[in-house]
Amino acid sequence: MSDEKGISLDFEKRFEEQQDIKGKTFRTLHMFYRGHYIKLFISFIFFLLKHSPVWILPIVTANLINFAAEPGKHEMSVLWINVIVLTVVIIQNLPSQMLHIGFMSKAIRHVEAGLRSTLVRKLQHLSISYHGELRSGKLQAKVLRDVEMIEIMSKQTMMGVLPAFMNVIVAIAVTASRSWTVVSFFIVAIPISILIVYFFKGKLNSRNREFRHEVEEMSGQVAETVEMIPVTRAHGLEQVEINKVDSLLHNVRGKGYRLDITEAFFGASNWVSFQLFQVLCLLFTVYLAYNGSIPIGDVVLYQTYFTQILMSISGVINIYPQLAKGFESVHSVSEILFAKETQEYQGKTKLRDFRGEVAFEQVDFRYKDTAKHVLSDFNLQVKPGECIAFVGESGAGKSTILNLITGFYRPTNGRIIIDDIPMDDLSMVKYRRKLAVVPQNTILFSGSIRENIAYGLAEVTEEQLQQAVEMANLRDIIADLPEGLDTKIGEHGDRMSGGQRQRIAIARAFIRNPQMIILDEATSALDNISEKLIQDSMKELIKGRTTFIVAHRLSTIRDADRIVVMKNGECVEVGTYEELLANRGEFYRMKSASEAVS
């Protein structure tokens, strides 16, 4: 198992075990970093070492000023001891800094990679209906932007928040060891800074959430706009799409502006407050030195430490917007990580000797959030090796039946049985490996023709590849391409015509040597000659294999063993091509209507 796969599986197991923490940001973060606390602790130890000059320098400076102010009270060895100590702690900063960042980076980068990998794995396991509701642009924003914000928040915590707390603790501890009067003054500044953070926290969280939602909406619209460019151009609707995006950009600009103004006022308020406190600290310590309550050098010590406290608190306040964005991003990715809409079937039974017998028993189906049934009381017994064709008007439920057979959807009522095993009990991964599916909308990726045809197959011989090319009537097309099978087809196969893309998808089905075939208008984009050639090849492919076909041309299903006529989600006729024509029912009416149109 590769390291990346191990990371992903480890994260996925954690989320399955901890579904109850959804919405609990800190517990979710703890789950992210579980197993990495040792690295973070070692990093923190090296941080203390590398950061020590910041704490030691004020002490050494005060000692040297006191040494110079009262030379009679000190020996020369005091000077050299202070200089040597300061030199050593400064030099050790170099290796300590490298080790501090090294251990921290190992933990944070591991979490970043694991989180992205787990998001992608989770998406592979979510149901098709969930994906239908999730815009791809929003998904990209979660996988890329939100994970990046979590990474930034993690770094800011390790390099900003923890150092700030340590600065405050060390400054107060050293000051308390010298003067309780001064430390009392220091402690007053901390509650005020906390009040400033508390006052702005709710507003910043609200602004960040609004801004994130607008960015996700914009990302989804931009992705959709890019995909729609051919349609947009064809109908002269460029300005319509531009207006859509401009409207969203206007919203993003407005939300972003309000967020920026809130952050600016937030930062300016704490800066002014802290500068005023710093002036008061200087006046207070000078007054104490003037009265002889503290040595003159300690004015520099206290002023430097007070500055460190103020700058540390100010730093935390300034990076709080980044932390707020990170917390919001944790919430955002949790929507995917803790989603319960997993794939419809979770069975474990493996089909040993696949025969291809399929039974629909009183199957009803309706889509989520709608009361209208797409299928009603659908019953059908399919024998092994039988070819079944579905015909009917658009919306009659034909493609839904194919999606049910593939396991993309689950019946609302009733059940589907494969080889005497209910689909609820089947292992979908093993079952689907026995299928070849050519969907209505051809789906290709931006690789070569060879890669698209052999997609997912570990070992494919050149002979198998050429045979699939021949059966899909692709040989002449490939011969005309400069790089043949290795020609890149562009994103979604955009460099190929609709018919060429469909032939590649059909070749992908042929090469898999499937035991069940599902064709959803698989030849709709082909001309009559190409369709006839592929149909002749398909006759060989489907021999002895259970086949389900949805076709828009009634003449192409003449050789089907049975034709199922669908209307309003119900089966109204079943029979052979000749039997249905002889019945002079719904199929006969459809056939007559198509001939009249042609």
C-alpha positions as CSV (number, residue, x, y, z in Angstrom):
1,M,0.0,0.0,0.0
2,S,1.4,3.4,-0.9
3,D,2.0,6.1,1.7
4,E,-0.7,8.3,0.2
5,K,-3.3,5.5,0.2
6,G,-2.4,4.7,3.8
7,I,-2.9,8.4,4.8
8,S,-6.3,8.5,3.1
9,L,-7.5,5.2,4.6
10,D,-6.4,6.3,8.1
11,F,-8.3,9.6,7.8
12,E,-11.4,7.9,6.4
13,K,-11.5,5.4,9.3
14,R,-11.3,8.2,11.8
15,F,-14.3,10.0,10.3
16,E,-16.3,6.8,10.2
17,E,-15.6,6.3,13.9
18,Q,-16.3,9.9,14.9
19,Q,-19.5,10.8,13.1
20,D,-20.8,12.4,16.4
21,I,-18.2,15.3,16.2
22,K,-19.8,16.9,13.1
23,G,-20.0,20.7,13.7
24,K,-17.5,20.5,16.6
25,T,-14.5,22.4,15.1
26,F,-11.9,21.7,17.8
27,R,-12.7,18.0,18.0
28,T,-12.5,17.8,14.3
29,L,-9.1,19.4,14.3
30,H,-8.0,17.1,17.0
31,M,-9.0,14.2,14.8
32,F,-7.0,15.7,11.9
33,Y,-3.8,15.8,13.9
34,R,-4.2,12.7,16.0
35,G,-1.0,10.7,15.7
36,H,1.1,13.8,15.0
37,Y,1.2,15.4,18.4
38,I,4.7,14.0,19.1
39,K,6.1,15.8,16.0
40,L,4.3,19.0,17.0
41,F,5.7,18.6,20.6
42,I,9.3,18.2,19.4
43,S,8.7,21.2,17.0
44,F,7.5,23.2,20.0
45,I,10.7,22.3,22.1
46,F,12.9,23.5,19.2
47,F,10.7,26.6,19.0
48,L,11.5,27.4,22.6
49,L,15.2,27.1,21.9
50,K,15.2,29.1,18.7
51,H,13.0,31.8,20.3
52,S,15.0,32.1,23.5
53,P,17.1,35.1,22.2
54,V,13.9,37.2,22.2
55,W,13.4,36.5,26.0
56,I,17.1,36.6,27.0
57,L,18.1,39.8,25.1
58,P,16.0,42.2,27.4
59,I,17.5,40.6,30.5
60,V,21.1,40.9,29.2
61,T,20.4,44.5,28.0
62,A,19.1,45.5,31.5
63,N,22.1,43.8,33.2
64,L,24.6,45.7,30.9
65,I,22.8,49.1,31.5
66,N,22.9,48.5,35.2
67,F,26.5,47.4,34.9
68,A,27.4,50.7,33.1
69,A,25.3,52.8,35.4
70,E,26.8,51.5,38.6
71,P,30.3,50.1,37.7
72,G,31.5,50.0,41.3
73,K,28.9,47.3,42.2
74,H,29.8,44.8,39.5
75,E,32.9,42.9,38.4
76,M,34.0,42.6,34.8
77,S,33.1,38.9,34.7
78,V,29.4,40.0,34.7
79,L,29.9,41.7,31.4
80,W,31.6,38.7,29.8
81,I,29.1,36.2,31.1
82,N,26.2,38.1,29.7
83,V,27.9,38.6,26.3
84,I,28.8,34.9,26.1
85,V,25.2,33.8,27.0
86,L,23.7,36.1,24.5
87,T,26.1,35.0,21.7
88,V,25.4,31.2,22.3
89,V,21.6,31.6,22.3
90,I,21.8,33.7,19.1
91,I,24.0,31.1,17.2
92,Q,21.8,28.1,18.2
93,N,18.8,29.8,16.5
94,L,19.9,28.5,13.1
95,P,19.7,24.7,13.8
96,S,16.8,25.1,16.2
97,Q,14.8,27.0,13.6
98,M,15.4,24.4,10.9
99,L,14.4,21.5,13.2
100,H,11.3,23.5,14.5
101,I,10.0,24.1,11.0
102,G,11.0,20.5,9.8
103,F,9.0,18.7,12.5
104,M,6.0,21.1,12.2
105,S,6.0,20.8,8.4
106,K,6.0,17.0,8.5
107,A,2.8,17.1,10.6
108,I,1.0,19.8,8.7
109,R,1.8,18.6,5.2
110,H,0.8,15.0,6.2
111,V,-2.6,16.3,7.3
112,E,-3.0,18.5,4.2
113,A,-2.3,15.5,1.9
114,G,-4.5,13.2,3.9
115,L,-7.4,15.6,4.1
116,R,-7.4,16.2,0.3
117,S,-7.1,12.5,-0.4
118,T,-9.9,11.6,2.0
119,L,-12.2,14.2,0.5
120,V,-11.6,12.6,-3.0
121,R,-12.1,9.1,-1.5
122,K,-15.3,10.2,0.3
123,L,-16.7,11.6,-3.0
124,Q,-16.1,8.3,-4.6
125,H,-18.3,6.7,-2.0
126,L,-21.1,9.2,-1.9
127,S,-24.3,8.5,-3.7
128,I,-25.0,9.6,-7.3
129,S,-28.0,11.6,-6.0
130,Y,-25.7,13.5,-3.7
131,H,-23.4,14.3,-6.6
132,G,-26.4,15.5,-8.6
133,E,-27.0,18.2,-5.9
134,L,-23.3,19.2,-5.6
135,R,-21.9,21.6,-8.1
136,S,-18.3,20.7,-9.2
137,G,-17.1,24.3,-8.6
138,K,-18.1,24.1,-5.0
139,L,-16.3,20.8,-4.6
140,Q,-13.2,22.3,-6.1
141,A,-13.4,25.2,-3.6
142,K,-13.6,22.7,-0.7
143,V,-10.8,20.5,-1.9
144,L,-8.4,23.3,-2.8
145,R,-9.3,26.5,-1.1
146,D,-10.7,25.2,2.2
147,V,-7.9,22.7,2.8
148,E,-5.4,25.5,2.0
149,M,-7.1,27.7,4.6
150,I,-6.8,24.9,7.2
151,E,-3.1,24.5,6.4
152,I,-2.6,28.3,6.8
153,M,-4.6,28.2,10.1
154,S,-2.4,25.4,11.4
155,K,0.8,27.2,10.5
156,Q,-0.5,30.4,12.1
157,T,-1.3,28.5,15.2
158,M,2.2,27.0,15.5
159,M,4.1,30.1,14.3
160,G,1.8,32.9,15.7
161,V,-0.5,31.8,18.5
162,L,1.8,29.5,20.5
163,P,4.8,31.9,20.3
164,A,2.5,34.7,21.4
165,F,1.3,32.7,24.5
166,M,4.9,31.8,25.3
167,N,6.0,35.5,25.0
168,V,3.3,36.5,27.4
169,I,4.0,33.7,29.9
170,V,7.8,34.4,29.9
171,A,7.4,38.2,30.1
172,I,5.0,38.0,33.0
173,A,7.2,35.3,34.8
174,V,10.4,37.3,34.5
175,T,8.7,40.6,35.4
176,A,7.0,38.9,38.5
177,S,10.4,37.7,39.7
178,R,11.6,41.3,39.7
179,S,8.6,43.5,40.5
180,W,5.0,42.6,41.4
181,T,4.0,46.3,41.0
182,V,5.0,46.3,37.3
183,V,3.5,42.8,36.6
184,S,0.2,44.0,38.0
185,F,0.2,46.8,35.4
186,F,1.0,44.2,32.7
187,I,-1.9,41.9,33.6
188,V,-4.4,44.8,33.0
189,A,-3.7,44.8,29.2
190,I,-4.6,41.1,28.7
191,P,-8.4,41.3,29.6
192,I,-8.7,44.4,27.4
193,S,-7.3,42.5,24.4
194,I,-9.6,39.6,25.1
195,L,-12.6,41.9,25.2
196,I,-11.6,43.3,21.8
197,V,-11.3,39.8,20.3
198,Y,-14.7,38.8,21.8
199,F,-16.4,41.9,20.5
200,F,-15.3,41.3,16.9
201,K,-15.4,37.4,16.9
202,G,-19.1,37.0,16.0
203,K,-19.0,39.7,13.3
204,L,-15.8,38.2,11.7
205,N,-17.2,34.7,11.7
206,S,-20.4,35.9,10.1
207,R,-18.6,37.9,7.5
208,N,-16.2,34.9,6.7
209,R,-19.1,32.5,6.3
210,E,-21.0,34.8,4.0
211,F,-17.8,35.4,1.9
212,R,-17.1,31.7,1.7
213,H,-20.6,30.9,0.5
214,E,-20.4,33.6,-2.2
215,V,-17.0,32.3,-3.4
216,E,-18.4,28.7,-3.7
217,E,-21.4,30.0,-5.6
218,M,-19.1,31.9,-8.0
219,S,-16.8,28.9,-8.4
220,G,-19.7,26.7,-9.3
221,Q,-21.1,29.3,-11.8
222,V,-17.7,29.8,-13.4
223,A,-17.2,26.1,-13.9
224,E,-20.7,25.8,-15.4
225,T,-20.1,28.8,-17.6
226,V,-16.9,27.3,-19.1
227,E,-18.8,24.0,-19.8
228,M,-21.6,26.0,-21.5
229,I,-19.4,28.0,-23.8
230,P,-20.2,26.0,-27.0
231,V,-23.9,26.3,-26.3
232,T,-23.6,29.9,-25.3
233,R,-21.7,30.8,-28.5
234,A,-24.1,28.8,-30.7
235,H,-27.1,30.8,-29.5
236,G,-25.4,34.2,-29.2
237,L,-25.9,34.2,-25.4
238,E,-22.4,35.4,-24.3
239,Q,-23.8,38.5,-22.6
240,V,-26.4,36.4,-20.6
241,E,-23.6,34.3,-19.2
242,I,-21.4,37.4,-18.5
243,N,-24.3,39.0,-16.7
244,K,-24.7,35.8,-14.5
245,V,-21.1,35.8,-13.5
246,D,-21.0,39.6,-13.1
247,S,-23.9,39.4,-10.7
248,L,-22.1,36.8,-8.6
249,L,-18.9,38.8,-8.7
250,H,-20.8,41.8,-7.5
251,N,-22.0,39.8,-4.5
252,V,-18.4,38.5,-3.9
253,R,-17.0,42.0,-4.1
254,G,-19.6,43.3,-1.7
255,K,-19.1,40.5,0.9
256,G,-15.3,40.8,0.5
257,Y,-15.4,44.5,1.0
258,R,-17.5,44.2,4.2
259,L,-15.1,41.5,5.4
260,D,-12.0,43.7,4.6
261,I,-13.5,46.7,6.4
262,T,-14.4,44.6,9.5
263,E,-10.8,43.2,9.6
264,A,-9.3,46.7,9.1
265,F,-11.3,48.3,11.9
266,F,-10.5,45.2,14.0
267,G,-6.8,45.6,13.5
268,A,-6.8,49.4,13.9
269,S,-8.7,49.4,17.1
270,N,-6.3,47.0,18.9
271,W,-3.2,48.9,17.5
272,V,-4.4,52.2,18.9
273,S,-5.3,50.7,22.2
274,F,-2.0,48.9,22.6
275,Q,0.1,52.0,21.6
276,L,-1.7,54.0,24.4
277,F,-0.9,51.2,26.9
278,Q,2.7,51.2,25.8
279,V,3.0,55.0,26.5
280,L,1.4,54.4,29.9
281,C,3.9,51.6,30.6
282,L,6.9,53.8,29.8
283,L,5.6,56.6,32.0
284,F,4.9,54.2,34.9
285,T,8.3,52.5,34.8
286,V,10.2,55.8,34.4
287,Y,8.3,57.1,37.5
288,L,9.3,54.0,39.5
289,A,13.0,54.4,38.5
290,Y,12.9,58.1,39.3
291,N,11.7,57.2,42.8
292,G,14.4,54.5,43.1
293,S,11.9,51.6,43.3
294,I,13.6,49.8,40.3
295,P,17.1,50.1,38.7
296,I,17.4,52.3,35.6
297,G,18.2,49.3,33.3
298,D,15.0,47.6,34.3
299,V,13.0,50.4,32.5
300,V,14.3,48.9,29.3
301,L,13.6,45.4,30.5
302,Y,10.0,46.1,31.4
303,Q,9.4,48.3,28.4
304,T,10.7,45.5,26.1
305,Y,8.7,42.8,27.7
306,F,5.6,44.9,27.8
307,T,6.1,45.6,24.1
308,Q,6.5,41.8,23.5
309,I,3.2,41.2,25.4
310,L,1.4,43.8,23.4
311,M,2.9,42.7,20.1
312,S,2.0,39.1,20.9
313,I,-1.6,39.9,21.7
314,S,-1.8,42.2,18.7
315,G,-0.3,39.5,16.5
316,V,-2.9,37.0,17.7
317,I,-5.7,39.6,17.1
318,N,-4.3,40.4,13.6
319,I,-4.2,36.7,12.6
320,Y,-7.5,36.0,14.1
321,P,-9.3,36.6,10.8
322,Q,-7.1,33.9,9.2
323,L,-7.9,31.6,12.1
324,A,-11.6,32.4,11.7
325,K,-11.3,31.5,7.9
326,G,-9.6,28.3,8.9
327,F,-12.3,27.3,11.4
328,E,-14.9,28.1,8.8
329,S,-13.0,25.9,6.3
330,V,-13.0,23.1,8.8
331,H,-16.8,23.4,8.9
332,S,-16.9,23.5,5.1
333,V,-14.9,20.3,4.5
334,S,-16.9,18.6,7.3
335,E,-19.9,18.9,5.1
336,I,-18.3,16.3,2.8
337,L,-16.3,14.3,5.4
338,F,-19.4,13.6,7.6
339,A,-22.0,13.4,4.8
340,K,-24.1,10.3,5.3
341,E,-25.5,10.1,1.8
342,T,-23.1,7.2,0.8
343,Q,-23.8,5.0,-2.2
344,E,-27.1,3.3,-2.1
345,Y,-26.0,-0.3,-1.5
346,Q,-23.6,-1.5,1.2
347,G,-23.8,-5.2,0.7
348,K,-20.8,-7.6,0.9
349,T,-22.0,-10.7,-1.1
350,K,-19.8,-11.4,-4.2
351,L,-21.2,-13.0,-7.3
352,R,-19.2,-16.1,-8.0
353,D,-20.6,-17.5,-11.3
354,F,-22.4,-14.5,-12.8
355,R,-25.3,-15.6,-15.0
356,G,-27.0,-12.3,-15.6
357,E,-30.5,-13.2,-14.4
358,V,-32.4,-10.0,-13.3
359,A,-35.8,-9.7,-11.6
360,F,-37.7,-6.5,-10.8
361,E,-40.3,-7.1,-8.2
362,Q,-43.0,-4.4,-7.7
363,V,-40.4,-1.6,-8.1
364,D,-41.4,2.0,-7.4
365,F,-39.0,4.9,-7.6
366,R,-39.1,8.6,-7.0
367,Y,-36.4,11.2,-6.7
368,K,-35.6,12.8,-3.4
369,D,-37.8,15.8,-2.4
370,T,-40.5,15.0,-4.9
371,A,-43.7,13.1,-4.5
372,K,-44.0,12.1,-8.2
373,H,-43.0,8.5,-9.0
374,V,-40.7,8.0,-11.9
375,L,-41.5,4.2,-11.8
376,S,-44.7,2.6,-10.5
377,D,-45.1,-1.1,-9.7
378,F,-42.5,-2.1,-12.3
379,N,-42.2,-5.9,-12.7
380,L,-39.9,-7.7,-15.1
381,Q,-38.1,-11.1,-15.2
382,V,-35.0,-11.2,-17.4
383,K,-33.4,-14.5,-18.3
384,P,-29.6,-15.0,-18.4
385,G,-28.2,-13.8,-21.8
386,E,-31.5,-12.1,-22.8
387,C,-31.5,-8.8,-24.7
388,I,-34.1,-6.4,-23.3
389,A,-34.8,-3.0,-25.0
390,F,-36.8,-0.2,-23.4
391,V,-38.7,2.3,-25.5
392,G,-41.1,5.1,-24.6
393,E,-41.4,8.9,-24.6
394,S,-38.9,11.1,-22.9
395,G,-39.5,10.9,-19.1
396,A,-41.1,7.5,-19.3
397,G,-38.5,6.0,-16.9
398,K,-36.3,4.2,-19.3
399,S,-32.9,5.6,-18.2
400,T,-34.0,5.3,-14.6
401,I,-34.4,1.6,-15.0
402,L,-30.8,1.4,-16.3
403,N,-29.6,3.5,-13.3
404,L,-31.4,1.1,-11.0
405,I,-29.7,-1.9,-12.7
406,T,-26.3,-0.2,-12.4
407,G,-27.0,0.4,-8.7
408,F,-26.8,4.2,-8.9
409,Y,-30.3,4.5,-7.4
410,R,-32.2,2.3,-5.0
411,P,-35.9,1.5,-5.4
412,T,-38.3,3.5,-3.2
413,N,-40.3,0.3,-2.8
414,G,-39.9,-3.2,-4.1
415,R,-36.6,-4.8,-4.9
416,I,-34.2,-5.9,-7.7
417,I,-32.7,-9.4,-7.6
418,I,-29.5,-10.4,-9.5
419,D,-28.9,-14.2,-9.9
420,D,-31.2,-14.9,-6.9
421,I,-29.4,-12.4,-4.7
422,P,-31.1,-9.1,-3.7
423,M,-29.1,-6.0,-4.7
424,D,-29.1,-4.9,-1.1
425,D,-26.8,-7.8,-0.3
426,L,-24.5,-7.4,-3.3
427,S,-21.0,-6.0,-3.2
428,M,-21.5,-3.1,-5.8
429,V,-17.7,-2.9,-6.6
430,K,-17.5,-6.6,-7.5
431,Y,-20.9,-6.5,-9.3
432,R,-20.1,-3.4,-11.4
433,R,-16.8,-4.9,-12.6
434,K,-18.9,-7.4,-14.5
435,L,-20.8,-4.6,-16.3
436,A,-20.1,-2.5,-19.4
437,V,-22.0,0.8,-19.4
438,V,-22.3,3.2,-22.2
439,P,-24.3,6.2,-20.8
440,Q,-26.5,8.6,-22.7
441,N,-24.0,11.4,-22.1
442,T,-20.6,10.3,-23.2
443,I,-18.0,10.8,-20.4
444,L,-14.3,11.0,-21.4
445,F,-11.3,12.4,-19.6
446,S,-8.4,14.6,-20.9
447,G,-6.0,11.8,-21.8
448,S,-5.3,9.9,-25.0
449,I,-7.7,7.7,-27.0
450,R,-5.8,4.7,-25.8
451,E,-6.1,5.7,-22.1
452,N,-9.8,6.4,-22.5
453,I,-10.6,3.0,-24.1
454,A,-8.5,1.0,-21.6
455,Y,-9.6,3.1,-18.6
456,G,-9.4,1.1,-15.4
457,L,-7.9,-2.0,-16.9
458,A,-4.5,-3.0,-15.6
459,E,-3.3,-5.1,-18.5
460,V,-4.6,-4.7,-22.0
461,T,-2.8,-6.2,-25.0
462,E,-2.5,-4.4,-28.3
463,E,-4.5,-7.1,-29.9
464,Q,-7.4,-6.5,-27.5
465,L,-7.2,-2.8,-28.1
466,Q,-7.2,-3.1,-31.9
467,Q,-10.1,-5.5,-31.7
468,A,-12.2,-3.0,-29.7
469,V,-11.2,-0.2,-32.1
470,E,-12.4,-2.3,-35.0
471,M,-15.7,-3.3,-33.4
472,A,-16.4,0.4,-32.5
473,N,-15.7,1.5,-36.1
474,L,-12.9,3.7,-35.0
475,R,-10.1,2.5,-37.3
476,D,-10.5,5.0,-40.0
477,I,-10.8,7.9,-37.5
478,I,-7.6,6.8,-35.7
479,A,-5.7,6.3,-39.0
480,D,-6.3,10.0,-39.9
481,L,-4.9,11.3,-36.6
482,P,-1.2,12.2,-36.4
483,E,-0.5,10.3,-33.2
484,G,-3.1,7.5,-33.7
485,L,-4.3,6.0,-30.5
486,D,-2.0,8.2,-28.5
487,T,-3.7,11.4,-29.7
488,K,-4.8,13.6,-26.8
489,I,-8.6,14.3,-27.0
490,G,-8.7,17.4,-24.7
491,E,-10.9,18.0,-21.6
492,H,-14.1,15.9,-21.8
493,G,-12.9,14.8,-25.3
494,D,-13.7,18.3,-26.7
495,R,-11.3,17.8,-29.6
496,M,-13.5,15.0,-31.0
497,S,-16.9,15.1,-32.5
498,G,-20.0,13.8,-30.7
499,G,-20.0,10.7,-32.8
500,Q,-16.3,10.1,-32.3
501,R,-16.6,10.4,-28.5
502,Q,-19.5,8.0,-28.6
503,R,-17.5,5.4,-30.5
504,I,-14.6,5.7,-28.0
505,A,-17.1,5.1,-25.2
506,I,-18.4,2.0,-27.1
507,A,-14.9,0.8,-27.6
508,R,-14.4,1.1,-23.8
509,A,-17.4,-1.2,-23.4
510,F,-16.2,-3.7,-26.0
511,I,-12.6,-4.1,-24.5
512,R,-13.9,-4.9,-21.0
513,N,-15.4,-8.2,-22.3
514,P,-18.4,-7.7,-19.9
515,Q,-20.9,-10.2,-18.6
516,M,-23.7,-7.7,-18.6
517,I,-24.1,-4.8,-21.0
518,I,-26.1,-1.5,-20.4
519,L,-26.5,0.8,-23.4
520,D,-28.4,4.1,-22.9
521,E,-28.9,5.5,-26.4
522,A,-25.3,4.5,-27.1
523,T,-25.5,5.2,-30.8
524,S,-27.6,8.3,-30.8
525,A,-24.8,10.6,-32.0
526,L,-23.8,8.3,-34.9
527,D,-24.9,8.5,-38.5
528,N,-26.9,5.6,-40.0
529,I,-23.9,3.9,-41.6
530,S,-21.7,4.0,-38.5
531,E,-24.7,2.9,-36.4
532,K,-25.3,-0.1,-38.7
533,L,-21.6,-1.2,-38.5
534,I,-21.5,-0.9,-34.7
535,Q,-24.8,-2.8,-34.4
536,D,-23.3,-5.6,-36.4
537,S,-20.4,-5.7,-34.0
538,M,-22.7,-5.5,-31.0
539,K,-24.5,-8.6,-32.2
540,E,-21.3,-10.6,-31.5
541,L,-20.6,-8.8,-28.3
542,I,-24.0,-9.4,-26.7
543,K,-24.3,-13.1,-27.6
544,G,-24.8,-15.0,-24.3
545,R,-24.7,-11.8,-22.3
546,T,-27.6,-10.1,-20.5
547,T,-28.1,-6.8,-22.3
548,F,-30.3,-3.8,-21.5
549,I,-30.8,-1.2,-24.3
550,V,-32.5,2.2,-24.5
551,A,-32.7,3.3,-28.1
552,H,-34.2,6.4,-29.7
553,R,-34.6,4.7,-33.1
554,L,-37.1,1.9,-33.0
555,S,-35.6,0.2,-36.0
556,T,-32.3,-0.4,-34.1
557,I,-33.9,-2.8,-31.5
558,R,-35.6,-5.1,-34.0
559,D,-33.3,-8.0,-32.9
560,A,-33.9,-7.6,-29.2
561,D,-35.4,-10.7,-27.5
562,R,-38.0,-8.5,-25.8
563,I,-39.1,-4.9,-26.0
564,V,-40.5,-3.2,-22.9
565,V,-42.7,-0.2,-23.7
566,M,-42.8,2.4,-21.0
567,K,-45.3,5.1,-20.4
568,N,-45.5,7.5,-17.4
569,G,-43.3,5.2,-15.4
570,E,-45.3,2.0,-16.1
571,C,-44.7,-1.0,-18.3
572,V,-47.6,-1.0,-20.8
573,E,-46.4,-3.6,-23.3
574,V,-43.8,-6.4,-23.5
575,G,-43.0,-8.5,-26.5
576,T,-40.9,-9.1,-29.5
577,Y,-40.7,-6.5,-32.3
578,E,-43.1,-8.4,-34.5
579,E,-45.5,-9.2,-31.6
580,L,-45.8,-5.6,-30.5
581,L,-46.5,-4.4,-34.1
582,A,-49.1,-7.1,-34.4
583,N,-50.8,-6.0,-31.2
584,R,-51.3,-2.5,-32.7
585,G,-50.9,-0.9,-29.3
586,E,-48.5,1.7,-27.9
587,F,-45.5,0.4,-29.7
588,Y,-47.4,0.4,-33.0
589,R,-48.5,4.0,-32.4
590,M,-44.9,5.0,-31.7
591,K,-43.6,3.2,-34.8
592,S,-46.3,4.8,-37.0
593,A,-45.5,8.3,-35.6
594,S,-41.7,7.9,-36.2
595,E,-42.3,6.8,-39.8
596,A,-44.6,9.7,-40.4
597,V,-41.9,12.2,-39.1
598,S,-39.2,10.6,-41.2
